[in-house]
Amino acid sequence: MSELLDVPQFPFPVTASHPGVWRRDQQSAAVIATAPAQTDFYINPGGADSTDAETTLTGATLLGLPPAGDFQFSCRVSVDFRSQYDAGVLMLWADERHWAKFCFELSPSSSPMIVSVVTRGVSDDANAFVVDDRTVWLRVSRIDRSYAYHASTDGTTWQLVRVFRLDDEIADHRIGLEAQSPSGDGCTVTFDHISFTSQRLTELRDGS
């Protein structure tokens, strides 16, 4: 059962997949999620013979349909990392076989890391860089029919992580937030400084 959440920073309605997971802090305007235990989004490219779960689509999402055209969607993500793969995520969603997530995630070596996953039938998982903190800035931009992921440690200087297409045959691509704890008993993720603008990103490589 889903629930509609009032988040003024989104200029469109957003719906939570898991009732009771998401809340908005009235003083700071941050959106806070308590990720349920054993939750994730992943479709293993190794298939049924892989040692990992083949398909997991249980992460707690907060998604909505943005207006048509280019946009930039960003926020600061803070995670109280407890277990491997705990993460706060910017999420793109077309359907259960076509989605992408931009993660601030705890790596197997217990280091906070920028990770991206693009799923077109199966998931293409890639690590970017380690962050020496429990807070980072993430941004997803739509440029014509492409998407770009940028990350920043200060909210000013951005580093390009990934450029990709999702699925042109699916008209509605929803965007929003996700919280996950694949191997643990849950974690708390804080999303603040949430910003959505229809301004086109002009410099792909340096993110300006």
Buried (B, 14 or more C-beta within 10 A) or exposed (E): EEEEBEBEBBEEEBBBBBEEBBEBEEEEEBBBBBBBEBBBBBBBBEEEEEEEEBBBBBBBBBBBBBEEEBBBBBBBBBBEBBBBBBBBBBBBBBEEBBBBBBBBBBBEEEEBBBBBBBBBEBBBBEEBEEBEEBBBBBBBBBBEEEBBBBBBBEBEEBBBBBBBEBBEEEEEBBBBBBBBBBBBEBBBBBBBBBEBEEEEBEEBEEBE
